[in-house]
Amino acid sequence: DDGLAPLRITLPSDVEKVSQDSAGSDAMRTEGRLSHDFHYVLRASAEHRNAEPLGYNRYLSAGLRTSFFTDELEAEWFRWHHTHAVCYKMANRIDKHVLALLAISAVDVVRFEYLAHFVEHPFTPHKVYGENTGFGAFGEYGWVRLPVFLMCRGLCYIMLSWWQRRADAGIRRQGRSAKTFLNRDGWLLAKPRQVELLLLCSCCIYGLLFFVSYDAVSNVNKDWLLVKYLNESSSNTQIPTWNRLESFKGEIASVTRATNINSCLFFIVFYIIAALHPFGFWHSVWFFVLGTSLLRLARLEFWYNSVTLAGDRQIWVTSFPLYYTRSSAYNFDIVLLMHAYTAWGLEWDSRARFKALRVLEQTRTRANGFLERLMPKNVVEEIRNLPAQAPPPSHPFRRATIAQSDLVGFTKLSATKKPREVVDMMSDLFGRFDDLTDRRDIWKVETVGDAYIAGQADPQMTQHHSAINVVLFARDMVSAVDAWAHERGFSVRCRVGVHFGRCIGGIVGKSRQRYHLFGHLIRVLEVLEATCFEGRVQVSQACRNEVLRQLRDEKPQEAAEIDDPENWEVREPTAEGELVTSKGEVHYFEEVDGAPCLVTFRPRLDSEI
């Protein structure tokens, strides 16, 4: 367990559905093909190890920050790592640590009392706590040993409890018993860098307090036993030296057994404190600096005392109880270095995981965007919620207003242009139409040649339906073509037909599927567009009546942009026929459910065009 939240890379449910249902929609099949990007995600994670570090950050990040991590992504990764690694199950970790702290502190107090009551001369002279003359009379300052120990452990408990309450914020208020969640709107996640810096300082202080507490209850140093042995050897010549040496060996074994374990315990406890939270590499380096400094504290000249032996001989011995030999200190250094190296590897894996998730999210976003361009958003959501093997959905729309545009003069223009130029022109013009659909919440049905079909209908096609909005969208298309043709110097105009009625929408085809509209509405729409005048918007009687109803009942905000439908120009039969296309084809009013109307609009400000 590297301390990170489990990574679960799952393909979208609709992609899985495609693999199970061979009769799925073309959009689902297309996203199924996009699922090949999943392998790219895995490759991105593997290639992260071979990526080149980013400039000077190669040294500042110890080779961890690659060219993928821009300043923005670096900040995003740090927040992500803080949320999913450092804060993940923090309350649970701290709870276990508090129990361990209380248990080990209770054992240490028992050992301290045992030394003070049952061991003769348990405490050697100390620079801070003074000389020892027995329990209850610890020299000048020896009586503060136990209070110092209890104060240090109490401060450790207070710090852990404070962090536990921060990590557990919002859980008990919600009635949850498990402490593996965080308040997502809490302080811990609001300022990740400040929180991790404060958490690092707390852990360092935590380790320092443990060091001071163990020093307070450590009673003897072998150097002082050696001084005692040398003094007695010089003053007592009746006992053979070998016997005296064996006697002091036993005393060393009995008196120092209870205190030498403190050095070993601090070794273990400090490593546990360093590994309590999954910090990044540079944060873990600070534990190495603190640990090596504490272990070499006993070698400072401050702790050495000059002792006069029998015969006026003087030697220098340290009074620091938590004394580590040179080899022990080196072993501790190696352990802390290995911990820092492990933190380096975990941070590397975290960055690779973040990069993989980022690429996967981009792939998923592209797939979702592609689906939403192929079919309405509500239809996409419905398909995702369908069970496996379910047939594609279809929808009867009782109220739908659809507009179809056509470019007059574009066929003649395109004959004089190269294919690449034609594609660029259409991309520019239809891109402007796409912007209009986004502005008015219109769904783009499809494009056929230079014809652009879009509109609104009841859900599931669009969120709401407004015939006025579609008519205004038709006007905007005419204005957009005029502006586009004027900019490029082309002689191209636009005509738009709009019809209101019933239709059916559904996914058709097996290998190349799209969401299409069917019904009498589509046939009427084609006639309205083909028989419309250049630069005008022609609507059916059904659409005109729907606009009148909407103005009367709903009074929408868009009403200010459209003229009173009673003033719209109603088409009259001509000598050639009732309705005639630009190619000379004749149609009748019955085909479009009555005499159509040419819409008139109120003048707009330049800022609205």
PEFEN-V89493 format. One record per residue. N is the residue number from 1. RES is the residue in three letters. SS is DSSP state (helix for helix, strand for strand, loop for the rest). OMEGA is omega in radians with two decimals (NA if undefined). BURIAL is b if it has 16 or more other C-alpha atoms within 10 Angstrom, else e. Layout:
BEGIN
n: <N N>
res: <RES RES>
ss: <SS SS>
omega: <OMEGA OMEGA>
burial: <BURIAL BURIAL>
END
This chain:
BEGIN
n: <1 2 3 4 5 6 7 8 9 10 11 12 13 14 15 16 17 18 19 20 21 22 23 24 25 26 27 28 29 30 31 32 33 34 35 36 37 38 39 40 41 42 43 44 45 46 47 48 49 50 51 52 53 54 55 56 57 58 59 60 61 62 63 64 65 66 67 68 69 70 71 72 73 74 75 76 77 78 79 80 81 82 83 84 85 86 87 88 89 90 91 92 93 94 95 96 97 98 99 100 101 102 103 104 105 106 107 108 109 110 111 112 113 114 115 116 117 118 119 120 121 122 123 124 125 126 127 128 129 130 131 132 133 134 135 136 137 138 139 140 141 142 143 144 145 146 147 148 149 150 151 152 153 154 155 156 157 158 159 160 161 162 163 164 165 166 167 168 169 170 171 172 173 174 175 176 177 178 179 180 181 182 183 184 185 186 187 188 189 190 191 192 193 194 195 196 197 198 199 200 201 202 203 204 205 206 207 208 209 210 211 212 213 214 215 216 217 218 219 220 221 222 223 224 225 226 227 228 229 230 231 232 233 234 235 236 237 238 239 240 241 242 243 244 245 246 247 248 249 250 251 252 253 254 255 256 257 258 259 260 261 262 263 264 265 266 267 268 269 270 271 272 273 274 275 276 277 278 279 280 281 282 283 284 285 286 287 288 289 290 291 292 293 294 295 296 297 298 299 300 301 302 303 304 305 306 307 308 309 310 311 312 313 314 315 316 317 318 319 320 321 322 323 324 325 326 327 328 329 330 331 332 333 334 335 336 337 338 339 340 341 342 343 344 345 346 347 348 349 350 351 352 353 354 355 356 357 358 359 360 361 362 363 364 365 366 367 368 369 370 371 372 373 374 375 376 377 378 379 380 381 382 383 384 385 386 387 388 389 390 391 392 393 394 395 396 397 398 399 400 401 402 403 404 405 406 407 408 409 410 411 412 413 414 415 416 417 418 419 420 421 422 423 424 425 426 427 428 429 430 431 432 433 434 435 436 437 438 439 440 441 442 443 444 445 446 447 448 449 450 451 452 453 454 455 456 457 458 459 460 461 462 463 464 465 466 467 468 469 470 471 472 473 474 475 476 477 478 479 480 481 482 483 484 485 486 487 488 489 490 491 492 493 494 495 496 497 498 499 500 501 502 503 504 505 506 507 508 509 510 511 512 513 514 515 516 517 518 519 520 521 522 523 524 525 526 527 528 529 530 531 532 533 534 535 536 537 538 539 540 541 542 543 544 545 546 547 548 549 550 551 552 553 554 555 556 557 558 559 560 561 562 563 564 565 566 567 568 569 570 571 572 573 574 575 576 577 578 579 580 581 582 583 584 585 586 587 588 589 590 591 592 593 594 595 596 597 598 599 600 601 602 603 604 605 606 607 608 609>
res: <ASP ASP GLY LEU ALA PRO LEU ARG ILE THR LEU PRO SER ASP VAL GLU LYS VAL SER GLN ASP SER ALA GLY SER ASP ALA MET ARG THR GLU GLY ARG LEU SER HIS ASP PHE HIS TYR VAL LEU ARG ALA SER ALA GLU HIS ARG ASN ALA GLU PRO LEU GLY TYR ASN ARG TYR LEU SER ALA GLY LEU ARG THR SER PHE PHE THR ASP GLU LEU GLU ALA GLU TRP PHE ARG TRP HIS HIS THR HIS ALA VAL CYS TYR LYS MET ALA ASN ARG ILE ASP LYS HIS VAL LEU ALA LEU LEU ALA ILE SER ALA VAL ASP VAL VAL ARG PHE GLU TYR LEU ALA HIS PHE VAL GLU HIS PRO PHE THR PRO HIS LYS VAL TYR GLY GLU ASN THR GLY PHE GLY ALA PHE GLY GLU TYR GLY TRP VAL ARG LEU PRO VAL PHE LEU MET CYS ARG GLY LEU CYS TYR ILE MET LEU SER TRP TRP GLN ARG ARG ALA ASP ALA GLY ILE ARG ARG GLN GLY ARG SER ALA LYS THR PHE LEU ASN ARG ASP GLY TRP LEU LEU ALA LYS PRO ARG GLN VAL GLU LEU LEU LEU LEU CYS SER CYS CYS ILE TYR GLY LEU LEU PHE PHE VAL SER TYR ASP ALA VAL SER ASN VAL ASN LYS ASP TRP LEU LEU VAL LYS TYR LEU ASN GLU SER SER SER ASN THR GLN ILE PRO THR TRP ASN ARG LEU GLU SER PHE LYS GLY GLU ILE ALA SER VAL THR ARG ALA THR ASN ILE ASN SER CYS LEU PHE PHE ILE VAL PHE TYR ILE ILE ALA ALA LEU HIS PRO PHE GLY PHE TRP HIS SER VAL TRP PHE PHE VAL LEU GLY THR SER LEU LEU ARG LEU ALA ARG LEU GLU PHE TRP TYR ASN SER VAL THR LEU ALA GLY ASP ARG GLN ILE TRP VAL THR SER PHE PRO LEU TYR TYR THR ARG SER SER ALA TYR ASN PHE ASP ILE VAL LEU LEU MET HIS ALA TYR THR ALA TRP GLY LEU GLU TRP ASP SER ARG ALA ARG PHE LYS ALA LEU ARG VAL LEU GLU GLN THR ARG THR ARG ALA ASN GLY PHE LEU GLU ARG LEU MET PRO LYS ASN VAL VAL GLU GLU ILE ARG ASN LEU PRO ALA GLN ALA PRO PRO PRO SER HIS PRO PHE ARG ARG ALA THR ILE ALA GLN SER ASP LEU VAL GLY PHE THR LYS LEU SER ALA THR LYS LYS PRO ARG GLU VAL VAL ASP MET MET SER ASP LEU PHE GLY ARG PHE ASP ASP LEU THR ASP ARG ARG ASP ILE TRP LYS VAL GLU THR VAL GLY ASP ALA TYR ILE ALA GLY GLN ALA ASP PRO GLN MET THR GLN HIS HIS SER ALA ILE ASN VAL VAL LEU PHE ALA ARG ASP MET VAL SER ALA VAL ASP ALA TRP ALA HIS GLU ARG GLY PHE SER VAL ARG CYS ARG VAL GLY VAL HIS PHE GLY ARG CYS ILE GLY GLY ILE VAL GLY LYS SER ARG GLN ARG TYR HIS LEU PHE GLY HIS LEU ILE ARG VAL LEU GLU VAL LEU GLU ALA THR CYS PHE GLU GLY ARG VAL GLN VAL SER GLN ALA CYS ARG ASN GLU VAL LEU ARG GLN LEU ARG ASP GLU LYS PRO GLN GLU ALA ALA GLU ILE ASP ASP PRO GLU ASN TRP GLU VAL ARG GLU PRO THR ALA GLU GLY GLU LEU VAL THR SER LYS GLY GLU VAL HIS TYR PHE GLU GLU VAL ASP GLY ALA PRO CYS LEU VAL THR PHE ARG PRO ARG LEU ASP SER GLU ILE>
ss: <loop loop loop loop loop loop loop loop loop loop loop loop helix helix helix helix helix helix helix helix loop loop loop loop loop helix helix helix helix helix helix helix helix helix loop loop helix helix helix helix helix helix helix helix helix helix helix helix helix helix loop loop strand loop loop loop helix helix helix helix loop loop loop loop loop strand loop loop loop loop helix helix helix helix helix helix helix helix helix helix helix helix helix helix helix helix loop loop loop helix helix helix helix helix helix helix helix helix helix helix helix helix helix helix helix helix helix helix helix helix helix helix helix helix helix helix helix helix loop loop loop loop loop loop loop strand loop loop loop strand loop loop loop loop loop loop loop loop loop loop loop helix helix helix helix helix helix helix helix helix helix helix helix helix helix helix helix helix helix helix helix helix helix helix helix helix helix loop loop loop loop helix helix helix loop loop loop loop loop loop loop loop loop loop loop loop helix helix helix helix loop helix helix helix helix helix helix helix helix helix helix helix helix helix helix helix helix helix helix helix helix helix helix helix helix helix helix loop loop loop loop helix helix helix helix helix helix helix helix helix helix helix helix helix helix loop loop loop loop loop helix helix helix helix helix helix helix helix helix helix helix helix helix helix helix helix helix helix helix helix helix helix helix helix helix helix helix helix helix helix helix helix helix helix loop loop loop loop loop loop helix helix helix helix helix helix helix helix helix helix helix helix helix helix helix loop helix helix helix loop helix helix helix strand strand strand strand strand strand loop loop loop strand strand strand strand strand strand loop loop loop loop loop loop loop helix helix helix helix helix helix helix helix helix helix helix helix helix helix helix helix helix helix helix helix helix helix helix helix helix helix helix helix helix helix helix helix helix helix helix helix helix helix helix helix helix helix helix helix helix helix helix helix helix loop loop helix helix helix helix helix helix helix helix helix loop loop loop loop loop loop loop loop strand strand strand strand strand strand strand strand strand strand strand strand strand strand strand loop helix helix helix helix helix loop loop loop loop helix helix helix helix helix helix helix helix helix helix helix helix helix helix helix helix helix helix helix helix helix helix loop loop strand strand strand strand strand strand loop loop strand strand strand strand strand strand strand loop loop loop loop loop loop loop loop loop helix helix helix helix helix helix helix helix helix helix helix helix helix helix helix helix helix helix helix helix helix helix loop loop loop loop strand strand strand strand strand strand strand strand strand strand strand strand strand strand strand strand loop loop loop loop loop strand strand strand strand strand loop helix helix helix helix helix helix helix helix helix helix helix loop loop loop loop loop loop strand strand strand loop helix helix helix helix helix helix helix helix helix helix helix helix helix loop loop loop helix helix helix helix helix strand loop loop helix helix helix loop strand strand loop loop loop loop loop loop loop loop strand strand loop loop loop loop loop strand strand loop helix helix helix helix loop loop loop loop strand strand loop loop strand loop loop loop loop helix helix helix loop>
omega: <-3.10 3.09 3.14 3.05 -3.10 3.11 3.11 3.13 -3.12 3.06 3.09 -3.08 -3.13 3.07 3.09 -3.11 3.13 -3.14 -3.12 -3.05 -3.11 3.13 -3.13 -3.06 3.10 3.10 3.13 3.10 3.13 3.10 3.04 3.08 3.08 3.12 3.02 3.07 3.07 3.11 3.06 3.09 3.13 3.11 3.12 3.11 -3.14 -3.11 3.10 -3.12 -3.11 -3.10 -3.14 3.08 -3.03 2.99 -3.11 3.11 3.07 -3.13 -3.12 -3.12 -3.13 3.12 -3.07 -3.07 -3.14 -3.09 3.11 -3.01 2.96 -3.14 -3.14 3.14 3.10 3.09 3.12 3.10 -3.12 3.11 3.13 3.13 3.12 -3.10 -2.98 3.13 -3.05 -3.09 -3.09 -3.13 3.14 -3.13 3.13 3.12 -3.09 3.10 3.12 -3.13 3.11 3.11 3.11 3.12 -3.13 -3.11 -3.09 3.09 3.10 3.11 -3.14 3.10 3.11 3.12 3.13 3.13 3.11 3.13 -3.07 -3.04 -2.92 3.13 -3.14 -3.10 -3.02 -3.02 3.09 3.12 -3.08 -3.12 -3.10 -3.02 3.02 -3.13 3.13 3.07 3.13 -3.11 -3.12 3.11 -3.04 3.08 -3.08 -3.12 -3.07 -3.11 -3.09 -3.08 -3.11 3.07 3.11 3.12 -3.12 3.13 3.14 3.14 3.09 3.08 3.07 -3.14 3.14 3.13 3.14 3.14 3.12 3.12 3.12 3.13 3.09 -3.12 -3.08 -3.07 3.07 -3.07 -3.11 3.11 3.14 3.08 -3.14 3.12 -3.14 -3.10 -3.12 3.14 3.12 2.99 -3.00 3.11 -3.04 -3.06 -3.07 -3.07 -3.07 -3.09 -3.02 -3.09 3.12 -3.13 -3.13 3.09 3.11 3.11 3.09 3.11 3.13 3.13 3.10 3.09 3.09 3.11 3.12 3.10 3.07 3.12 -3.14 -3.12 3.11 3.08 -3.11 -3.09 3.05 -2.87 -2.95 3.09 -3.07 3.10 -3.13 3.03 3.10 3.08 3.11 -3.13 -3.12 3.11 -3.11 3.10 -3.12 -3.05 -3.08 -3.11 -3.12 -3.13 3.12 -3.11 -3.12 3.13 3.11 3.12 3.11 3.11 -3.14 3.02 3.09 3.12 3.09 -3.10 -3.07 -3.04 -3.06 -3.10 -3.08 -3.10 3.12 3.11 3.12 3.10 3.11 -3.14 3.12 3.09 -3.09 -3.08 -3.12 3.10 3.11 3.10 -3.14 -3.11 -3.09 -3.14 -3.13 3.12 3.01 -3.03 -3.04 3.05 -3.13 3.12 -3.13 3.06 3.06 3.13 -3.12 -3.10 3.13 3.12 -3.13 -3.12 3.14 3.11 -3.10 -3.11 3.09 -3.12 -3.11 -3.02 -3.08 3.11 3.05 -3.09 3.12 3.13 3.06 -3.10 3.12 3.05 -3.13 3.03 3.12 3.12 3.12 3.11 -3.11 -3.05 -3.12 -3.06 3.12 3.05 -3.12 -3.14 3.10 3.11 3.11 3.10 3.10 3.09 -3.12 3.13 3.14 3.07 3.09 3.08 3.11 3.11 3.08 3.09 3.08 3.13 3.12 3.10 3.09 3.12 3.12 3.11 3.11 3.11 3.10 3.13 3.12 3.12 3.12 3.13 3.12 3.12 3.10 3.10 3.14 3.11 3.10 3.14 3.13 3.10 3.10 3.12 -3.10 3.03 3.14 -3.06 -3.11 -3.10 -3.13 3.10 3.10 3.12 3.12 3.13 -3.13 -3.12 3.13 3.05 3.11 3.13 3.13 3.12 3.11 -3.08 3.00 -3.01 2.98 -3.14 3.14 -3.12 3.13 3.08 -3.04 3.10 3.08 -3.11 3.09 -3.12 3.13 -3.13 -3.10 3.14 3.11 3.13 -3.08 3.12 -3.14 -3.07 3.04 -3.13 3.14 3.13 3.11 3.13 3.14 3.13 -3.14 3.11 3.13 -3.08 3.14 3.02 3.07 3.06 3.12 3.09 3.12 3.10 3.10 -3.09 -3.07 3.10 3.10 3.08 3.13 -3.11 3.13 3.00 3.10 -3.06 3.09 3.10 -3.12 -3.07 -3.14 3.13 3.13 3.11 3.09 3.01 0.41 -3.03 3.08 -3.11 3.13 -3.11 3.11 3.11 3.12 -3.13 3.14 3.10 3.08 3.05 3.08 3.08 -3.13 3.10 3.10 3.14 -3.14 3.11 3.10 3.14 3.14 3.14 3.13 3.13 -3.07 3.14 -3.13 3.05 -3.09 3.08 -3.10 3.02 -3.02 3.00 -3.10 3.13 3.10 3.12 3.14 3.07 3.12 3.08 3.14 3.13 -3.11 -3.14 3.13 -3.11 3.11 -2.97 3.07 3.09 -3.07 3.05 -3.10 3.05 -3.14 -3.13 -3.07 3.12 3.10 -3.11 3.14 3.13 3.13 3.14 -3.06 -3.08 -3.14 3.09 3.12 3.09 -3.12 3.08 -3.12 -3.10 3.10 3.09 3.11 3.11 3.11 3.13 3.11 3.08 3.09 3.13 -3.12 3.10 -3.10 -3.01 -3.00 -3.11 -3.10 -3.12 -3.11 -3.09 -3.12 -3.08 -3.04 -3.14 3.12 -3.12 3.09 -3.12 -3.14 -3.11 3.12 -3.11 3.10 3.10 3.11 -3.13 -3.14 -3.10 -3.11 3.10 -3.09 3.11 3.11 3.12 3.11 3.13 -3.07 3.07 -3.06 -3.11 -3.14 -3.13 -3.12 3.07 3.09 -3.12 3.12 -3.11 3.01 -3.02 2.99 -3.07 3.08 -3.12 3.13 3.03 -3.14 -3.12 -3.13 -3.09 NA>
burial: <e e b b e e e e e e e e e b b b b b e e b e b b b b b b b b b b e e b e b b e b b b e b b e e b b e e e b b e e e e e e e e b b b b e e b e e e e e e e b b b b b b b b b b b b b b b b b b b e b b e e b e e e b e e b e e e b e e b b e e e e b b b b b b e e b b b b b b b e e b b e e b b e b b e b b b e b b b e b b e b b b e b b e b b b b b b e e e e e e e b b b b e e e e e b b e e b e e b b e e b b e b b b b b b b b b b b b b b b b b b b b b b b b b b e b e b b b e e e e e e e e e e b e e e b e e e b e e b b e b b b e b b e e b b e b b b e e b b b b b b b b e b b b b b b e b b b e b b e b b e e e e b b b e e e b e e e e e e e b b b b b b b b e e e e b e e b b e e b b e b b e b b b b b b b b b b b b b b b b b b b e e b b e e b b e e b b b b b b b e b b e e b b e e e b e e e b b b b b b e b b b b b b b b b b e b e e e e e e e e e e e b e e b e e e b b e b b b e b b e e e b b b b b b e e e e b b b b b b b b b b b b e e b b b b b b b b b b b b b b b b b b e b e e e e e e e b b b b b b b b b b b b b b b b b e e e e b b b e b e e e b b e b b b b b b b b b b b b b b b b b b b b b e b b b e b b e e e e e e e b e e b e b b e e b e b b e e e e e e b b b e e e e e e b e b e e b e e b b b b b b b e e e e e e e e>
END
